[in-house]
Every structure is written in C-alpha cells, then in structure tokens.
Amino acid sequence: MSETTEFPLPADVTPEERDTARREIGKYSTIRDDDARSIRFDGRQLGQTGPIWHFQYTRIFEVPKGFIVAAHDLREGIVVVHSERAEDLPEKFSESVVREFLEDELRFRGVVGNGHAAAEQPRA
C-alpha cells in the first residue's frame, strides 16, 4: 500500500494513549511518523464519524492487513479494532448506536453495499 494517512490525536492525549495508538495501529500497518497531534501510517482513510455515545470521534481506515477503526473513547482512551473485511468492523463495538453509525458511514462512503438492495431487487 503506497498511501499514507493519519489518525489525529486529541489535544489532551496522554503518553499512554499515544503509545496505545501507536502500538495498536502498528499491529496492522507500518507507522511512518508521529507527532504531538497525529500518527501517520500506511493506509487510506475511508470515513469518519463525529461524537457518538462516549466516542469523541472515530476514523475508518483500509490498511495493508485489512481494515481498522481507530477511535478516541472519552472513558477508555484510544481504541483500535481490526477486521479483515470492512463490513465486519461495526460488530466489533458493543453499543448498537456506534455500530449503526459505522455501518451508515461505510455505506455512505461506498465501502460496503446497501444490505437492503439485494432484498429489493425483483427476481427473474
């Protein structure tokens, strides 16, 4: 993968949160650089969501080893989840409203198809 993308870190990120983000993203991609406000790595950003539940923001990426969601959870810190398939990412979150927002973003960005489209097609 020749693209480089970045995950923004919150202004009040702790050293532990930065280390977590770097370590977890590094499991699935090559880290290229980091600074006080972001981590740059091999990948391509596919989408993002704003505040939902207790996540300040989420970012969805395609990386060399599949797909990840990297997020800033206001209670837990930086969270990174991985899946080999983009459509499986939402199920990695326990809160239904978070899953719904991620599913909607993946559909809106054209990363996954509309699950209802096949059911709506007339049969020949």
N, CA, C and O atoms as a Tinker XYZ file with bonds, in Angstrom:
   496  protein
     1  N      0.853000   -1.168000    0.000000    73     2
     2  CA     0.000000    0.000000    0.000000    64     1     3
     3  C      0.898000    1.229000    0.000000    63     2     4     5
     4  O      1.757000    1.368000    0.871000    81     3
     5  N      0.709000    2.118000   -0.964000    73     3     6
     6  CA     1.616000    3.243000   -1.105000    64     5     7
     7  C      1.075000    4.543000   -0.509000    63     6     8     9
     8  O      1.791000    5.544000   -0.464000    81     7
     9  N     -0.164000    4.542000   -0.056000    73     7    10
    10  CA    -0.732000    5.745000    0.533000    64     9    11
    11  C     -0.358000    5.860000    2.000000    63    10    12    13
    12  O     -0.177000    4.859000    2.693000    81    11
    13  N     -0.248000    7.093000    2.457000    73    11    14
    14  CA    -0.037000    7.355000    3.875000    64    13    15
    15  C     -1.204000    8.192000    4.366000    63    14    16    17
    16  O     -1.639000    9.126000    3.692000    81    15
    17  N     -1.701000    7.857000    5.526000    73    15    18
    18  CA    -2.822000    8.573000    6.123000    64    17    19
    19  C     -2.465000    8.896000    7.560000    63    18    20    21
    20  O     -1.381000    8.546000    8.027000    81    19
    21  N     -3.377000    9.568000    8.271000    73    19    22
    22  CA    -3.070000    9.867000    9.658000    64    21    23
    23  C     -4.287000    9.754000   10.546000    63    22    24    25
    24  O     -5.420000    9.990000   10.127000    81    23
    25  N     -4.019000    9.387000   11.787000    73    23    26
    26  CA    -5.029000    9.341000   12.826000    64    25    27
    27  C     -4.750000   10.514000   13.749000    63    26    28    29
    28  O     -3.669000   10.598000   14.332000    81    27
    29  N     -5.718000   11.431000   13.893000    73    27    30
    30  CA    -5.492000   12.588000   14.765000    64    29    31
    31  C     -5.606000   12.196000   16.236000    63    30    32    33
    32  O     -6.466000   11.403000   16.618000    81    31
    33  N     -4.745000   12.752000   17.028000    73    31    34
    34  CA    -4.789000   12.530000   18.470000    64    33    35
    35  C     -5.446000   13.736000   19.133000    63    34    36    37
    36  O     -5.299000   14.858000   18.648000    81    35
    37  N     -6.164000   13.526000   20.226000    73    35    38
    38  CA    -6.794000   14.657000   20.900000    64    37    39
    39  C     -5.745000   15.608000   21.485000    63    38    40    41
    40  O     -4.612000   15.211000   21.755000    81    39
    41  N     -6.136000   16.845000   21.670000    73    39    42
    42  CA    -5.208000   17.862000   22.197000    64    41    43
    43  C     -4.665000   17.472000   23.568000    63    42    44    45
    44  O     -3.536000   17.821000   23.914000    81    43
    45  N     -5.462000   16.753000   24.344000    73    43    46
    46  CA    -5.044000   16.383000   25.697000    64    45    47
    47  C     -4.587000   14.924000   25.787000    63    46    48    49
    48  O     -4.698000   14.301000   26.843000    81    47
    49  N     -4.078000   14.388000   24.689000    73    47    50
    50  CA    -3.644000   12.991000   24.674000    64    49    51
    51  C     -2.545000   12.761000   25.717000    63    50    52    53
    52  O     -1.647000   13.584000   25.892000    81    51
    53  N     -2.643000   11.631000   26.394000    73    51    54
    54  CA    -1.620000   11.276000   27.374000    64    53    55
    55  C     -0.541000   10.441000   26.679000    63    54    56    57
    56  O     -0.784000    9.886000   25.607000    81    55
    57  N      0.634000   10.350000   27.274000    73    55    58
    58  CA     1.667000    9.474000   26.698000    64    57    59
    59  C      1.188000    8.031000   26.566000    63    58    60    61
    60  O      1.539000    7.352000   25.601000    81    59
    61  N      0.397000    7.558000   27.517000    73    59    62
    62  CA    -0.114000    6.194000   27.464000    64    61    63
    63  C     -1.060000    6.011000   26.277000    63    62    64    65
    64  O     -1.005000    4.990000   25.590000    81    63
    65  N     -1.931000    7.001000   26.034000    73    63    66
    66  CA    -2.845000    6.923000   24.901000    64    65    67
    67  C     -2.082000    6.943000   23.577000    63    66    68    69
    68  O     -2.415000    6.197000   22.656000    81    67
    69  N     -1.065000    7.792000   23.482000    73    67    70
    70  CA    -0.248000    7.854000   22.267000    64    69    71
    71  C      0.441000    6.513000   22.035000    63    70    72    73
    72  O      0.474000    6.017000   20.909000    81    71
    73  N      0.992000    5.926000   23.097000    73    71    74
    74  CA     1.653000    4.627000   22.979000    64    73    75
    75  C      0.663000    3.543000   22.550000    63    74    76    77
    76  O      0.988000    2.694000   21.720000    81    75
    77  N     -0.545000    3.576000   23.119000    73    75    78
    78  CA    -1.578000    2.608000   22.743000    64    77    79
    79  C     -1.923000    2.737000   21.269000    63    78    80    81
    80  O     -1.990000    1.735000   20.556000    81    79
    81  N     -2.144000    3.964000   20.805000    73    79    82
    82  CA    -2.487000    4.189000   19.395000    64    81    83
    83  C     -1.362000    3.685000   18.496000    63    82    84    85
    84  O     -1.609000    2.984000   17.514000    81    83
    85  N     -0.169000    4.034000   18.824000    73    83    86
    86  CA     0.991000    3.627000   18.008000    64    85    87
    87  C      1.121000    2.095000   17.990000    63    86    88    89
    88  O      1.318000    1.505000   16.928000    81    87
    89  N      1.014000    1.467000   19.134000    73    87    90
    90  CA     1.156000    0.008000   19.232000    64    89    91
    91  C      0.028000   -0.710000   18.484000    63    90    92    93
    92  O      0.282000   -1.639000   17.718000    81    91
    93  N     -1.217000   -0.278000   18.708000    73    91    94
    94  CA    -2.359000   -0.964000   18.107000    64    93    95
    95  C     -2.432000   -0.749000   16.594000    63    94    96    97
    96  O     -2.697000   -1.699000   15.857000    81    95
    97  N     -2.207000    0.457000   16.123000    73    95    98
    98  CA    -2.182000    0.702000   14.673000    64    97    99
    99  C     -1.012000   -0.047000   14.051000    63    98   100   101
   100  O     -1.125000   -0.587000   12.951000    81    99
   101  N      0.115000   -0.077000   14.762000    73    99   102
   102  CA     1.310000   -0.757000   14.272000    64   101   103
   103  C      1.149000   -2.262000   14.097000    63   102   104   105
   104  O      1.942000   -2.881000   13.388000    81   103
   105  N      0.150000   -2.860000   14.721000    73   103   106
   106  CA    -0.116000   -4.288000   14.527000    64   105   107
   107  C     -0.595000   -4.568000   13.098000    63   106   108   109
   108  O     -0.422000   -5.676000   12.591000    81   107
   109  N     -1.194000   -3.566000   12.454000    73   107   110
   110  CA    -1.848000   -3.774000   11.160000    64   109   111
   111  C     -1.280000   -2.935000   10.031000    63   110   112   113
   112  O     -1.668000   -3.102000    8.874000    81   111
   113  N     -0.358000   -2.029000   10.362000    73   111   114
   114  CA     0.214000   -1.155000    9.353000    64   113   115
   115  C      1.595000   -0.687000    9.797000    63   114   116   117
   116  O      1.966000   -0.830000   10.962000    81   115
   117  N      2.341000   -0.134000    8.867000    73   115   118
   118  CA     3.654000    0.428000    9.183000    64   117   119
   119  C      3.486000    1.883000    9.591000    63   118   120   121
   120  O      2.935000    2.689000    8.841000    81   119
   121  N      3.966000    2.211000   10.782000    73   119   122
   122  CA     3.939000    3.595000   11.262000    64   121   123
   123  C      5.047000    4.345000   10.537000    63   122   124   125
   124  O      6.194000    3.897000   10.524000    81   123
   125  N      4.716000    5.476000    9.937000    73   123   126
   126  CA     5.691000    6.278000    9.199000    64   125   127
   127  C      6.228000    7.438000   10.016000    63   126   128   129
   128  O      7.387000    7.825000    9.865000    81   127
   129  N      5.384000    7.997000   10.888000    73   127   130
   130  CA     5.803000    9.178000   11.644000    64   129   131
   131  C      4.729000    9.455000   12.691000    63   130   132   133
   132  O      3.589000    9.009000   12.559000    81   131
   133  N      5.098000   10.183000   13.714000    73   131   134
   134  CA     4.095000   10.667000   14.654000    64   133   135
   135  C      4.606000   11.949000   15.291000    63   134   136   137
   136  O      5.808000   12.205000   15.353000    81   135
   137  N      3.660000   12.738000   15.759000    73   135   138
   138  CA     3.998000   13.963000   16.469000    64   137   139
   139  C      2.981000   14.148000   17.583000    63   138   140   141
   140  O      2.235000   13.223000   17.902000    81   139
   141  N      2.947000   15.308000   18.162000    73   139   142
   142  CA     2.074000   15.552000   19.303000    64   141   143
   143  C      0.598000   15.388000   18.964000    63   142   144   145
   144  O     -0.201000   15.087000   19.851000    81   143
   145  N      0.216000   15.579000   17.705000    73   143   146
   146  CA    -1.201000   15.583000   17.353000    64   145   147
   147  C     -1.647000   14.500000   16.383000    63   146   148   149
   148  O     -2.836000   14.430000   16.074000    81   147
   149  N     -0.751000   13.651000   15.888000    73   147   150
   150  CA    -1.191000   12.627000   14.947000    64   149   151
   151  C     -0.178000   11.498000   14.807000    63   150   152   153
   152  O      0.991000   11.618000   15.174000    81   151
   153  N     -0.683000   10.395000   14.259000    73   151   154
   154  CA     0.161000    9.250000   13.897000    64   153   155
   155  C     -0.067000    9.001000   12.413000    63   154   156   157
   156  O     -1.206000    8.828000   11.979000    81   155
   157  N      1.012000    8.981000   11.632000    73   155   158
   158  CA     0.927000    8.743000   10.191000    64   157   159
   159  C      1.391000    7.319000    9.900000    63   158   160   161
   160  O      2.396000    6.847000   10.431000    81   159
   161  N      0.624000    6.650000    9.038000    73   159   162
   162  CA     0.886000    5.237000    8.766000    64   161   163
   163  C      0.409000    4.886000    7.367000    63   162   164   165
   164  O     -0.320000    5.647000    6.732000    81   163
   165  N      0.843000    3.695000    6.890000    73   163   166
   166  CA     0.415000    3.210000    5.583000    64   165   167
   167  C     -1.066000    2.851000    5.650000    63   166   168   169
   168  O     -1.484000    2.044000    6.480000    81   167
   169  N     -1.845000    3.454000    4.777000    73   167   170
   170  CA    -3.268000    3.176000    4.754000    64   169   171
   171  C     -4.014000    4.266000    4.025000    63   170   172   173
   172  O     -3.433000    5.202000    3.476000    81   171
   173  N     -5.335000    4.109000    4.038000    73   171   174
   174  CA    -6.206000    5.063000    3.351000    64   173   175
   175  C     -7.438000    5.258000    4.226000    63   174   176   177
   176  O     -8.098000    4.297000    4.620000    81   175
   177  N     -7.738000    6.536000    4.526000    73   175   178
   178  CA    -8.927000    6.806000    5.327000    64   177   179
   179  C    -10.162000    6.602000    4.464000    63   178   180   181
   180  O    -10.248000    7.108000    3.345000    81   179
   181  N    -11.118000    5.850000    5.005000    73   179   182
   182  CA   -12.348000    5.547000    4.285000    64   181   183
   183  C    -13.526000    6.368000    4.788000    63   182   184   185
   184  O    -14.465000    6.619000    4.032000    81   183
   185  N    -13.496000    6.785000    6.029000    73   183   186
   186  CA   -14.607000    7.531000    6.590000    64   185   187
   187  C    -14.339000    7.936000    8.016000    63   186   188   189
   188  O    -13.300000    7.621000    8.597000    81   187
   189  N    -15.322000    8.657000    8.574000    73   187   190
   190  CA   -15.194000    9.109000    9.950000    64   189   191
   191  C    -16.571000    9.423000   10.511000    63   190   192   193
   192  O    -17.518000    9.698000    9.773000    81   191
   193  N    -16.658000    9.375000   11.829000    73   191   194
   194  CA   -17.881000    9.807000   12.491000    64   193   195
   195  C    -17.493000   10.782000   13.589000    63   194   196   197
   196  O    -16.376000   10.752000   14.104000    81   195
   197  N    -18.416000   11.627000   13.928000    73   195   198
   198  CA   -18.193000   12.606000   14.993000    64   197   199
   199  C    -18.610000   12.032000   16.327000    63   198   200   201
   200  O    -18.657000   10.814000   16.500000    81   199
   201  N    -18.906000   12.884000   17.248000    73   199   202
   202  CA   -19.273000   12.404000   18.587000    64   201   203
   203  C    -20.485000   11.476000   18.551000    63   202   204   205
   204  O    -21.525000   11.800000   17.978000    81   203
   205  N    -20.321000   10.331000   19.171000    73   203   206
   206  CA   -21.419000    9.378000   19.320000    64   205   207
   207  C    -21.136000    8.547000   20.564000    63   206   208   209
   208  O    -20.027000    8.047000   20.752000    81   207
   209  N    -22.141000    8.409000   21.402000    73   207   210
   210  CA   -22.035000    7.696000   22.659000    64   209   211
   211  C    -20.914000    8.320000   23.457000    63   210   212   213
   212  O    -20.990000    9.522000   23.713000    81   211
   213  N    -19.867000    7.602000   23.879000    73   211   214
   214  CA   -18.759000    8.276000   24.560000    64   213   215
   215  C    -17.485000    8.268000   23.716000    63   214   216   217
   216  O    -16.373000    8.360000   24.237000    81   215
   217  N    -17.678000    8.155000   22.391000    73   215   218
   218  CA   -16.554000    8.317000   21.468000    64   217   219
   219  C    -16.542000    9.758000   20.970000    63   218   220   221
   220  O    -17.533000   10.251000   20.432000    81   219
   221  N    -15.412000   10.422000   21.156000    73   219   222
   222  CA   -15.286000   11.786000   20.647000    64   221   223
   223  C    -15.272000   11.758000   19.120000    63   222   224   225
   224  O    -15.884000   12.611000   18.477000    81   223
   225  N    -14.577000   10.784000   18.541000    73   223   226
   226  CA   -14.550000   10.605000   17.091000    64   225   227
   227  C    -14.039000    9.218000   16.752000    63   226   228   229
   228  O    -13.352000    8.581000   17.550000    81   227
   229  N    -14.387000    8.756000   15.550000    73   227   230
   230  CA   -13.839000    7.511000   15.016000    64   229   231
   231  C    -13.317000    7.788000   13.616000    63   230   232   233
   232  O    -13.802000    8.689000   12.931000    81   231
   233  N    -12.335000    7.017000   13.197000    73   231   234
   234  CA   -11.821000    7.070000   11.830000    64   233   235
   235  C    -11.746000    5.633000   11.324000    63   234   236   237
   236  O    -11.323000    4.728000   12.044000    81   235
   237  N    -12.164000    5.441000   10.077000    73   235   238
   238  CA   -12.162000    4.120000    9.455000    64   237   239
   239  C    -11.074000    4.109000    8.386000    63   238   240   241
   240  O    -11.015000    5.004000    7.542000    81   239
   241  N    -10.211000    3.089000    8.425000    73   239   242
   242  CA    -9.079000    3.017000    7.504000    64   241   243
   243  C     -8.982000    1.648000    6.838000    63   242   244   245
   244  O     -9.320000    0.623000    7.429000    81   243
   245  N     -8.516000    1.661000    5.601000    73   243   246
   246  CA    -8.050000    0.447000    4.960000    64   245   247
   247  C     -6.541000    0.432000    5.163000    63   246   248   249
   248  O     -5.861000    1.417000    4.877000    81   247
   249  N     -6.024000   -0.681000    5.654000    73   247   250
   250  CA    -4.593000   -0.817000    5.922000    64   249   251
   251  C     -4.089000   -2.091000    5.250000    63   250   252   253
   252  O     -4.899000   -2.910000    4.813000    81   251
   253  N     -2.780000   -2.278000    5.157000    73   251   254
   254  CA    -2.251000   -3.467000    4.476000    64   253   255
   255  C     -2.790000   -4.796000    5.013000    63   254   256   257
   256  O     -2.878000   -5.771000    4.267000    81   255
   257  N     -3.146000   -4.845000    6.278000    73   255   258
   258  CA    -3.625000   -6.098000    6.877000    64   257   259
   259  C     -5.137000   -6.069000    7.114000    63   258   260   261
   260  O     -5.615000   -6.674000    8.074000    81   259
   261  N     -5.890000   -5.388000    6.269000    73   259   262
   262  CA    -7.347000   -5.387000    6.406000    64   261   263
   263  C     -7.913000   -3.998000    6.603000    63   262   264   265
   264  O     -7.614000   -3.072000    5.849000    81   263
   265  N     -8.743000   -3.867000    7.642000    73   263   266
   266  CA    -9.431000   -2.618000    7.928000    64   265   267
   267  C     -9.393000   -2.375000    9.429000    63   266   268   269
   268  O     -9.453000   -3.317000   10.220000    81   267
   269  N     -9.293000   -1.104000    9.818000    73   267   270
   270  CA    -9.326000   -0.766000   11.242000    64   269   271
   271  C    -10.254000    0.421000   11.473000    63   270   272   273
   272  O    -10.483000    1.246000   10.588000    81   271
   273  N    -10.770000    0.473000   12.679000    73   271   274
   274  CA   -11.404000    1.676000   13.201000    64   273   275
   275  C    -10.522000    2.115000   14.355000    63   274   276   277
   276  O    -10.271000    1.346000   15.283000    81   275
   277  N    -10.056000    3.351000   14.294000    73   275   278
   278  CA    -9.312000    3.947000   15.400000    64   277   279
   279  C    -10.199000    5.047000   15.962000    63   278   280   281
   280  O    -10.753000    5.850000   15.211000    81   279
   281  N    -10.332000    5.082000   17.271000    73   279   282
   282  CA   -11.277000    5.998000   17.892000    64   281   283
   283  C    -10.732000    6.555000   19.193000    63   282   284   285
   284  O     -9.866000    5.964000   19.838000    81   283
   285  N    -11.269000    7.720000   19.560000    73   283   286
   286  CA   -10.965000    8.279000   20.865000    64   285   287
   287  C    -12.193000    8.135000   21.741000    63   286   288   289
   288  O    -13.182000    8.851000   21.582000    81   287
   289  N    -12.109000    7.200000   22.665000    73   287   290
   290  CA   -13.165000    6.940000   23.630000    64   289   291
   291  C    -12.885000    7.822000   24.846000    63   290   292   293
   292  O    -11.817000    7.723000   25.449000    81   291
   293  N    -13.827000    8.675000   25.205000    73   291   294
   294  CA   -13.606000    9.617000   26.298000    64   293   295
   295  C    -13.384000    8.921000   27.639000    63   294   296   297
   296  O    -12.800000    9.512000   28.548000    81   295
   297  N    -13.834000    7.691000   27.774000    73   295   298
   298  CA   -13.665000    6.944000   29.025000    64   297   299
   299  C    -12.470000    6.009000   29.000000    63   298   300   301
   300  O    -11.772000    5.850000   30.001000    81   299
   301  N    -12.238000    5.390000   27.847000    73   299   302
   302  CA   -11.219000    4.348000   27.748000    64   301   303
   303  C     -9.918000    4.803000   27.095000    63   302   304   305
   304  O     -8.903000    4.116000   27.209000    81   303
   305  N     -9.929000    5.942000   26.418000    73   303   306
   306  CA    -8.750000    6.400000   25.691000    64   305   307
   307  C     -8.814000    5.984000   24.234000    63   306   308   309
   308  O     -9.899000    5.899000   23.659000    81   307
   309  N     -7.677000    5.726000   23.638000    73   307   310
   310  CA    -7.621000    5.342000   22.230000    64   309   311
   311  C     -7.988000    3.868000   22.092000    63   310   312   313
   312  O     -7.476000    3.011000   22.812000    81   311
   313  N     -8.892000    3.597000   21.145000    73   311   314
   314  CA    -9.350000    2.239000   20.879000    64   313   315
   315  C     -9.107000    1.954000   19.394000    63   314   316   317
   316  O     -9.429000    2.778000   18.538000    81   315
   317  N     -8.542000    0.788000   19.097000    73   315   318
   318  CA    -8.331000    0.361000   17.710000    64   317   319
   319  C     -8.896000   -1.047000   17.572000    63   318   320   321
   320  O     -8.545000   -1.947000   18.335000    81   319
   321  N     -9.785000   -1.226000   16.577000    73   319   322
   322  CA   -10.310000   -2.562000   16.286000    64   321   323
   323  C     -9.969000   -2.912000   14.841000    63   322   324   325
   324  O     -9.839000   -2.031000   13.991000    81   323
   325  N     -9.829000   -4.196000   14.577000    73   323   326
   326  CA    -9.402000   -4.675000   13.266000    64   325   327
   327  C    -10.357000   -5.742000   12.748000    63   326   328   329
   328  O    -10.962000   -6.488000   13.517000    81   327
   329  N    -10.475000   -5.794000   11.433000    73   327   330
   330  CA   -11.195000   -6.866000   10.760000    64   329   331
   331  C    -10.586000   -7.051000    9.379000    63   330   332   333
   332  O    -10.062000   -6.102000    8.795000    81   331
   333  N    -10.650000   -8.250000    8.864000    73   331   334
   334  CA   -10.173000   -8.492000    7.502000    64   333   335
   335  C    -11.131000   -7.903000    6.477000    63   334   336   337
   336  O    -10.729000   -7.570000    5.362000    81   335
   337  N    -12.415000   -7.773000    6.861000    73   335   338
   338  CA   -13.434000   -7.228000    5.956000    64   337   339
   339  C    -14.051000   -5.981000    6.576000    63   338   340   341
   340  O    -14.366000   -5.965000    7.765000    81   339
   341  N    -14.222000   -4.939000    5.768000    73   339   342
   342  CA   -14.780000   -3.681000    6.260000    64   341   343
   343  C    -16.161000   -3.867000    6.855000    63   342   344   345
   344  O    -16.484000   -3.254000    7.873000    81   343
   345  N    -16.982000   -4.707000    6.236000    73   343   346
   346  CA   -18.357000   -4.877000    6.713000    64   345   347
   347  C    -18.437000   -5.525000    8.099000    63   346   348   349
   348  O    -19.491000   -5.496000    8.734000    81   347
   349  N    -17.347000   -6.101000    8.562000    73   347   350
   350  CA   -17.337000   -6.723000    9.888000    64   349   351
   351  C    -16.912000   -5.758000   11.002000    63   350   352   353
   352  O    -17.012000   -6.103000   12.180000    81   351
   353  N    -16.445000   -4.570000   10.654000    73   351   354
   354  CA   -15.964000   -3.630000   11.669000    64   353   355
   355  C    -17.032000   -3.220000   12.685000    63   354   356   357
   356  O    -16.754000   -3.243000   13.884000    81   355
   357  N    -18.238000   -2.847000   12.258000    73   355   358
   358  CA   -19.222000   -2.376000   13.246000    64   357   359
   359  C    -19.509000   -3.380000   14.361000    63   358   360   361
   360  O    -19.723000   -2.982000   15.506000    81   359
   361  N    -19.517000   -4.671000   14.043000    73   359   362
   362  CA   -19.844000   -5.670000   15.062000    64   361   363
   363  C    -18.778000   -5.772000   16.156000    63   362   364   365
   364  O    -18.988000   -6.447000   17.164000    81   363
   365  N    -17.652000   -5.114000   15.965000    73   363   366
   366  CA   -16.589000   -5.122000   16.975000    64   365   367
   367  C    -16.927000   -4.210000   18.162000    63   366   368   369
   368  O    -16.227000   -4.217000   19.174000    81   367
   369  N    -18.001000   -3.429000   18.030000    73   367   370
   370  CA   -18.407000   -2.500000   19.084000    64   369   371
   371  C    -19.681000   -3.006000   19.749000    63   370   372   373
   372  O    -20.603000   -3.450000   19.065000    81   371
   373  N    -19.739000   -2.943000   21.067000    73   371   374
   374  CA   -20.884000   -3.480000   21.797000    64   373   375
   375  C    -22.100000   -2.554000   21.762000    63   374   376   377
   376  O    -23.232000   -3.034000   21.831000    81   375
   377  N    -21.897000   -1.269000   21.658000    73   375   378
   378  CA   -23.013000   -0.312000   21.688000    64   377   379
   379  C    -23.675000   -0.225000   20.313000    63   378   380   381
   380  O    -23.011000    0.065000   19.317000    81   379
   381  N    -24.978000   -0.476000   20.261000    73   379   382
   382  CA   -25.692000   -0.529000   18.980000    64   381   383
   383  C    -25.660000    0.797000   18.222000    63   382   384   385
   384  O    -25.600000    0.797000   16.993000    81   383
   385  N    -25.699000    1.909000   18.923000    73   383   386
   386  CA   -25.688000    3.195000   18.226000    64   385   387
   387  C    -24.345000    3.434000   17.532000    63   386   388   389
   388  O    -24.306000    4.054000   16.469000    81   387
   389  N    -23.261000    2.958000   18.108000    73   387   390
   390  CA   -21.936000    3.070000   17.481000    64   389   391
   391  C    -21.887000    2.187000   16.243000    63   390   392   393
   392  O    -21.403000    2.604000   15.190000    81   391
   393  N    -22.394000    0.956000   16.376000    73   391   394
   394  CA   -22.434000    0.049000   15.216000    64   393   395
   395  C    -23.227000    0.670000   14.079000    63   394   396   397
   396  O    -22.805000    0.618000   12.924000    81   395
   397  N    -24.374000    1.258000   14.400000    73   395   398
   398  CA   -25.223000    1.866000   13.375000    64   397   399
   399  C    -24.518000    3.016000   12.661000    63   398   400   401
   400  O    -24.586000    3.116000   11.436000    81   399
   401  N    -23.846000    3.881000   13.411000    73   399   402
   402  CA   -23.131000    5.000000   12.789000    64   401   403
   403  C    -22.019000    4.502000   11.877000    63   402   404   405
   404  O    -21.830000    5.035000   10.784000    81   403
   405  N    -21.283000    3.487000   12.313000    73   403   406
   406  CA   -20.206000    2.943000   11.480000    64   405   407
   407  C    -20.766000    2.285000   10.221000    63   406   408   409
   408  O    -20.226000    2.475000    9.132000    81   407
   409  N    -21.838000    1.518000   10.360000    73   407   410
   410  CA   -22.474000    0.896000    9.190000    64   409   411
   411  C    -22.928000    1.963000    8.202000    63   410   412   413
   412  O    -22.699000    1.842000    6.998000    81   411
   413  N    -23.573000    3.007000    8.714000    73   411   414
   414  CA   -24.049000    4.086000    7.843000    64   413   415
   415  C    -22.893000    4.778000    7.130000    63   414   416   417
   416  O    -22.999000    5.095000    5.945000    81   415
   417  N    -21.802000    5.013000    7.831000    73   415   418
   418  CA   -20.648000    5.682000    7.222000    64   417   419
   419  C    -20.021000    4.801000    6.140000    63   418   420   421
   420  O    -19.656000    5.300000    5.076000    81   419
   421  N    -19.897000    3.519000    6.396000    73   419   422
   422  CA   -19.337000    2.603000    5.397000    64   421   423
   423  C    -20.222000    2.543000    4.151000    63   422   424   425
   424  O    -19.713000    2.487000    3.032000    81   423
   425  N    -21.535000    2.554000    4.340000    73   423   426
   426  CA   -22.454000    2.564000    3.189000    64   425   427
   427  C    -22.386000    3.898000    2.453000    63   426   428   429
   428  O    -22.295000    3.925000    1.226000    81   427
   429  N    -22.431000    5.008000    3.198000    73   427   430
   430  CA   -22.402000    6.340000    2.606000    64   429   431
   431  C    -21.148000    6.542000    1.756000    63   430   432   433
   432  O    -21.219000    7.129000    0.677000    81   431
   433  N    -20.022000    6.066000    2.228000    73   431   434
   434  CA   -18.746000    6.214000    1.505000    64   433   435
   435  C    -18.584000    5.189000    0.394000    63   434   436   437
   436  O    -17.595000    5.226000   -0.339000    81   435
   437  N    -19.544000    4.267000    0.254000    73   435   438
   438  CA   -19.473000    3.266000   -0.809000    64   437   439
   439  C    -18.488000    2.151000   -0.529000    63   438   440   441
   440  O    -18.106000    1.421000   -1.444000    81   439
   441  N    -18.070000    2.005000    0.718000    73   439   442
   442  CA   -17.117000    0.964000    1.073000    64   441   443
   443  C    -17.804000   -0.395000    1.092000    63   442   444   445
   444  O    -17.221000   -1.397000    0.677000    81   443
   445  N    -19.035000   -0.428000    1.571000    73   443   446
   446  CA   -19.842000   -1.645000    1.562000    64   445   447
   447  C    -21.155000   -1.326000    0.873000    63   446   448   449
   448  O    -21.588000   -0.175000    0.832000    81   447
   449  N    -21.781000   -2.362000    0.334000    73   447   450
   450  CA   -23.042000   -2.175000   -0.359000    64   449   451
   451  C    -24.198000   -2.013000    0.597000    63   450   452   453
   452  O    -24.077000   -2.255000    1.798000    81   451
   453  N    -25.304000   -1.604000    0.051000    73   451   454
   454  CA   -26.527000   -1.467000    0.824000    64   453   455
   455  C    -27.085000   -2.859000    1.067000    63   454   456   457
   456  O    -27.433000   -3.555000    0.113000    81   455
   457  N    -27.177000   -3.273000    2.303000    73   455   458
   458  CA   -27.664000   -4.598000    2.646000    64   457   459
   459  C    -29.096000   -4.846000    2.200000    63   458   460   461
   460  O    -29.494000   -5.998000    2.029000    81   459
   461  N    -29.884000   -3.784000    2.008000    73   459   462
   462  CA   -31.261000   -3.931000    1.609000    64   461   463
   463  C    -31.413000   -4.008000    0.099000    63   462   464   465
   464  O    -32.468000   -4.413000   -0.389000    81   463
   465  N    -30.404000   -3.636000   -0.641000    73   463   466
   466  CA   -30.513000   -3.575000   -2.102000    64   465   467
   467  C    -30.827000   -4.949000   -2.692000    63   466   468   469
   468  O    -31.665000   -5.051000   -3.588000    81   467
   469  N    -30.184000   -5.989000   -2.216000    73   467   470
   470  CA   -30.422000   -7.327000   -2.755000    64   469   471
   471  C    -31.845000   -7.783000   -2.487000    63   470   472   473
   472  O    -32.456000   -8.436000   -3.333000    81   471
   473  N    -32.374000   -7.450000   -1.332000    73   471   474
   474  CA   -33.743000   -7.842000   -0.995000    64   473   475
   475  C    -34.767000   -7.092000   -1.842000    63   474   476   477
   476  O    -35.860000   -7.603000   -2.084000    81   475
   477  N    -34.424000   -5.883000   -2.295000    73   475   478
   478  CA   -35.355000   -5.068000   -3.055000    64   477   479
   479  C    -35.355000   -5.393000   -4.535000    63   478   480   481
   480  O    -36.265000   -4.976000   -5.251000    81   479
   481  N    -34.359000   -6.126000   -5.016000    73   479   482
   482  CA   -34.273000   -6.456000   -6.447000    64   481   483
   483  C    -35.326000   -7.480000   -6.812000    63   482   484   485
   484  O    -35.475000   -8.486000   -6.118000    81   483
   485  N    -36.071000   -7.242000   -7.904000    73   483   486
   486  CA   -37.055000   -8.234000   -8.324000    64   485   487
   487  C    -36.342000   -9.489000   -8.841000    63   486   488   489
   488  O    -35.266000   -9.408000   -9.434000    81   487
   489  N    -36.949000  -10.621000   -8.610000    73   487   490
   490  CA   -36.367000  -11.885000   -9.074000    64   489   491
   491  C    -36.792000  -12.146000  -10.498000    63   490   492   493
   492  O    -37.914000  -11.829000  -10.891000    81   491
   493  N    -35.903000  -12.717000  -11.259000    73   491   494
   494  CA   -36.191000  -13.012000  -12.664000    64   493   495
   495  C    -36.905000  -14.333000  -12.816000    63   494   496
   496  O    -37.224000  -14.737000  -13.934000    81   495
